[in-house]
Amino acid sequence: MIVIPGRIPIAIHPFFWVLAAFIGWMNSRSLLLTLIWMGIIFVSVLVHEYGHALTSIMFRQKPRIQLVALGGLTSYEGPKLKFWQQFIIVFNGPLFGFFLFIVATICLQADLSRFPLLYFSLKVTQVANLFWSVVNLLPVLPLDGGQLLRIVLEGIFGLKGFRASLLVGAVVSVLFSFYFFMVQEFLAGALFFLFAFQSFDSWRKMSKANVEDREEDNKQLLTQGELALRAGKKEEAKIVFYQVCEKAKGGILSATAAQYLAVLLMQEGKRKEAYDLLLPIQQHLADDTRCLLHQLAEEYQNDVIVAELSKECYQFLPSPEMALRSARAFARLKKPKMAGGWLMTAVQYGGLNLEAILQEEPFMALKGNSEFEEFVKKLR
C-alpha cells in the first residue's frame, strides 16, 4: 500500500490499481491505452475525493483519503457537523468531478489532430467524469447520491429518515441491477446487486437501532474500547464498554459493547455476569456470542433459550457438545422427538458413551416414551 503523508494523507491500496487496469484493458485492449486509462482514473478519483476533503477542512475537520478497489473514500474527524455542512462536503465530490469534465471539454475545443494520445486522454477524461458524476448522484448508498438522500431525510425525519434512505437505495439498486443484467453489462449489474444487498442488510440491522446509535460520541467511545482491547488493555476496555452500554442503552452500539464485555467476563470466570448481559439482547447477538449464550443458558437451566438457539448455533458451530446440549434442553422441555433427533446427531459423531448419556436425568425422564425410544433403538 502506498501512503502519501501531508495535510490530507492519501493511502492507495494495491487493488485500486488492479481494478483501474481491468477497466482500462476492457475499454482499450491496448497496454499503452490501459496505462493512460489508469492515469485518468487515478486523477479523476483523486480530484473527486479532494472535493470532499478540501471542503471538510473549511468546517475544521481533519480529512484523509483512501483509494480502494471500488473507488475512493474520504473520512474525517473533528467537531460534530450539522446536516447542511455534511451535505456540502458530500456534494462537492461530484461537483469537482464535473469541473474536471468542463476543463476537458474546453481543452477539446482546440485543434488536437496532431496529438492523438492527448485527444484520447482528454476525451476519456471528459466522458468518464461526466458519466461518474451523474452515476454517483444516484440515490444509492454508498454512492454520494445515497449519502445526500440520507442527510436530507435524516435531517428532516431523524432515524426514520435514515432507514428510509437505505430502503430507497435498495429498491433503486435492484432496478439498476436488473437493467444492467438485461443489457448484458454483468459487471455493473453485479455491482448494483451488491449495493442492493448492503443497503437491505443495513436497513434490516437499523430496525434495531435507536437515536443514540447515530451519536458520533457514542460511536467514538465504542471505537476507543475496541482499540484498548486490541492493545491488551482489558480493564480500560471494560470501563469504556460499560459506558457505551449506559449511554446507548437499547441500541446496536450497546449490544455490541455488551458482547465484548461478556467475552471479557467469561475470561475472568464471571459466567453469571456474562449470562445476565447476553440474555436481554439475544436478538442482537453475533453468531459467536449467540453460541456462548446457548452454552450459558444450559448452565443456568434456561432450556427455552437453549431450544430457541439450537438450530442457529449448530449451523454456525456444529459439534457433538452443541447437539447434546440441545438434546438435554428438549428432553427437559418434554419434547421427545426433538430430544431424540438432537441426541442422534450428537452420537453420530462417535466417541460418546450412549448408555451413560441415557442415564442422565433429562433422558431418564423420557424413559418409556414411544417417540424417544424409537430414536434410542436406532442408536443401539
ChimeraX attribute file (.defattr): number of C-alpha atoms within 10 A of each C-alpha:
attribute: neighborCount
match mode: 1-to-1
recipient: residues
	/A:1	10
	/A:2	11
	/A:3	12
	/A:4	12
	/A:5	10
	/A:6	8
	/A:7	10
	/A:8	17
	/A:9	13
	/A:10	19
	/A:11	18
	/A:12	18
	/A:13	15
	/A:14	13
	/A:15	15
	/A:16	21
	/A:17	18
	/A:18	14
	/A:19	17
	/A:20	22
	/A:21	21
	/A:22	15
	/A:23	16
	/A:24	23
	/A:25	18
	/A:26	11
	/A:27	12
	/A:28	14
	/A:29	12
	/A:30	12
	/A:31	12
	/A:32	13
	/A:33	18
	/A:34	20
	/A:35	16
	/A:36	20
	/A:37	25
	/A:38	22
	/A:39	17
	/A:40	20
	/A:41	24
	/A:42	18
	/A:43	15
	/A:44	22
	/A:45	21
	/A:46	22
	/A:47	20
	/A:48	26
	/A:49	28
	/A:50	21
	/A:51	22
	/A:52	27
	/A:53	25
	/A:54	17
	/A:55	21
	/A:56	25
	/A:57	17
	/A:58	11
	/A:59	16
	/A:60	14
	/A:61	18
	/A:62	18
	/A:63	22
	/A:64	21
	/A:65	22
	/A:66	20
	/A:67	23
	/A:68	17
	/A:69	15
	/A:70	11
	/A:71	18
	/A:72	17
	/A:73	18
	/A:74	21
	/A:75	14
	/A:76	16
	/A:77	13
	/A:78	12
	/A:79	11
	/A:80	14
	/A:81	15
	/A:82	11
	/A:83	16
	/A:84	12
	/A:85	16
	/A:86	19
	/A:87	18
	/A:88	16
	/A:89	21
	/A:90	25
	/A:91	19
	/A:92	21
	/A:93	26
	/A:94	26
	/A:95	17
	/A:96	22
	/A:97	29
	/A:98	22
	/A:99	17
	/A:100	23
	/A:101	24
	/A:102	16
	/A:103	14
	/A:104	20
	/A:105	16
	/A:106	12
	/A:107	16
	/A:108	16
	/A:109	8
	/A:110	9
	/A:111	9
	/A:112	13
	/A:113	9
	/A:114	8
	/A:115	9
	/A:116	10
	/A:117	14
	/A:118	15
	/A:119	18
	/A:120	16
	/A:121	16
	/A:122	21
	/A:123	17
	/A:124	18
	/A:125	25
	/A:126	23
	/A:127	14
	/A:128	19
	/A:129	26
	/A:130	19
	/A:131	14
	/A:132	16
	/A:133	23
	/A:134	14
	/A:135	15
	/A:136	18
	/A:137	19
	/A:138	19
	/A:139	23
	/A:140	28
	/A:141	27
	/A:142	15
	/A:143	16
	/A:144	23
	/A:145	22
	/A:146	22
	/A:147	24
	/A:148	24
	/A:149	24
	/A:150	27
	/A:151	23
	/A:152	19
	/A:153	18
	/A:154	18
	/A:155	15
	/A:156	13
	/A:157	13
	/A:158	15
	/A:159	21
	/A:160	15
	/A:161	18
	/A:162	22
	/A:163	24
	/A:164	17
	/A:165	25
	/A:166	27
	/A:167	21
	/A:168	20
	/A:169	30
	/A:170	26
	/A:171	18
	/A:172	17
	/A:173	26
	/A:174	18
	/A:175	14
	/A:176	18
	/A:177	23
	/A:178	18
	/A:179	16
	/A:180	19
	/A:181	15
	/A:182	11
	/A:183	9
	/A:184	11
	/A:185	13
	/A:186	15
	/A:187	12
	/A:188	16
	/A:189	22
	/A:190	16
	/A:191	16
	/A:192	25
	/A:193	21
	/A:194	16
	/A:195	23
	/A:196	26
	/A:197	17
	/A:198	18
	/A:199	25
	/A:200	19
	/A:201	14
	/A:202	15
	/A:203	21
	/A:204	14
	/A:205	13
	/A:206	18
	/A:207	13
	/A:208	13
	/A:209	20
	/A:210	17
	/A:211	12
	/A:212	20
	/A:213	22
	/A:214	17
	/A:215	13
	/A:216	13
	/A:217	14
	/A:218	19
	/A:219	15
	/A:220	12
	/A:221	18
	/A:222	23
	/A:223	16
	/A:224	15
	/A:225	25
	/A:226	20
	/A:227	13
	/A:228	17
	/A:229	18
	/A:230	10
	/A:231	10
	/A:232	11
	/A:233	13
	/A:234	16
	/A:235	13
	/A:236	13
	/A:237	25
	/A:238	22
	/A:239	12
	/A:240	22
	/A:241	27
	/A:242	17
	/A:243	18
	/A:244	26
	/A:245	21
	/A:246	12
	/A:247	18
	/A:248	22
	/A:249	15
	/A:250	18
	/A:251	21
	/A:252	23
	/A:253	24
	/A:254	25
	/A:255	26
	/A:256	18
	/A:257	25
	/A:258	22
	/A:259	24
	/A:260	19
	/A:261	24
	/A:262	24
	/A:263	17
	/A:264	19
	/A:265	18
	/A:266	15
	/A:267	11
	/A:268	10
	/A:269	11
	/A:270	13
	/A:271	18
	/A:272	15
	/A:273	13
	/A:274	24
	/A:275	21
	/A:276	14
	/A:277	18
	/A:278	24
	/A:279	16
	/A:280	11
	/A:281	18
	/A:282	16
	/A:283	11
	/A:284	18
	/A:285	19
	/A:286	13
	/A:287	14
	/A:288	13
	/A:289	18
	/A:290	23
	/A:291	21
	/A:292	20
	/A:293	25
	/A:294	28
	/A:295	20
	/A:296	21
	/A:297	24
	/A:298	18
	/A:299	15
	/A:300	11
	/A:301	12
	/A:302	13
	/A:303	21
	/A:304	15
	/A:305	19
	/A:306	26
	/A:307	21
	/A:308	14
	/A:309	19
	/A:310	22
	/A:311	15
	/A:312	14
	/A:313	24
	/A:314	17
	/A:315	11
	/A:316	12
	/A:317	13
	/A:318	14
	/A:319	14
	/A:320	21
	/A:321	15
	/A:322	22
	/A:323	24
	/A:324	22
	/A:325	23
	/A:326	31
	/A:327	29
	/A:328	25
	/A:329	27
	/A:330	27
	/A:331	24
	/A:332	20
	/A:333	15
	/A:334	16
	/A:335	15
	/A:336	24
	/A:337	19
	/A:338	20
	/A:339	29
	/A:340	25
	/A:341	18
	/A:342	26
	/A:343	28
	/A:344	20
	/A:345	19
	/A:346	23
	/A:347	18
	/A:348	12
	/A:349	12
	/A:350	10
	/A:351	9
	/A:352	14
	/A:353	9
	/A:354	16
	/A:355	10
	/A:356	8
	/A:357	16
	/A:358	16
	/A:359	12
	/A:360	11
	/A:361	12
	/A:362	19
	/A:363	22
	/A:364	13
	/A:365	15
	/A:366	20
	/A:367	14
	/A:368	9
	/A:369	12
	/A:370	12
	/A:371	15
	/A:372	21
	/A:373	16
	/A:374	13
	/A:375	18
	/A:376	18
	/A:377	8
	/A:378	8
	/A:379	14
	/A:380	7
